């Protein structure tokens, strides 16, 4: 039986690879005139050598990137290369021959530089002609798109500046920290997720290209995101702690805290936000130093995420 399954699997792999390569070759056409009216009537040259004659330094750095390799060996994309992102270059070539632009005329090539005047949506629309599937399928309804962020805010395609994903910075967290400085500060706190150690990245929990979930989470909820690593907290439990089942962030700050275990407050100060004194006449003592009183409330109520013990109504076991 095992041999039959292995043979079937081996037969499936070539079919899968063919499907992948067919998908790589597919791309939508860009309406270049809508992006830059000066490109009206321009045609594709399909000769990167023409670009290289003027932009040799750019091309040397570009040749070391993934895009350069894809366009070199990528089926029907082969030959498009520069024009796939910068538009048909016939008019631009004529300008280059004259060594000047028509006085008062618009640039006859698409540039991603800030002074070029392209909107964030226009820049992203060019990238999405090839990169619209997979994790990017929610981009058009995502928070980044709505906040006027474009693909080149995080990625740089003309030079390899990162080990993967063509980030404009050395890695994904640095790209995120350009805007999310508050999260960078939290990650420097005493208790934090192992992001700065390189064991996790922002995109382990979030999809920066868009998501149907809150906060661009990959999972359906905050709890489902946490359960991906902390499965033992999922349950099911006979005795549930309601505030925990609702949202892990009611008690924890996932980006970092100066309290142990990413807690939003210290020890019993967190519990008494909901439980006041809990019937303990000397409850105030639990606000004191945990070094004196251990872990305060959780000295007795150890199963704060839920319990399956028959006597666990108070989450004591």
Secondary structure, 3 states (H helix, E strand, C coil): CHHHHHHHHHHHHHHHHHHHHHHHCCCCCCCHHHHCHHHCCCCCCCCHHHHHCCCHHHHHHHCCCHHHHHHHHCHHHCCCCHHHHHCCCHHHHHHHHHCCCCCCCCCCCCCCCHHHCCCHHHHHHHHHCCCCCHHHCCHHHCHHHHCCCCHHHCECCCCCCCCCCCECCCCHHHHHHCCCHHHHHHHCCCECCCCCCCCCCHHHCECCCCCCCHHHECCCCHHHHHHCCCHHHCCCCCECCHHHHHCHHHCECCCCECCHHHECCCCHHHHHHHHCCCCCCCHHHHHCCHHHHCCHHHHCCCCCCCECCCCCCCCCC
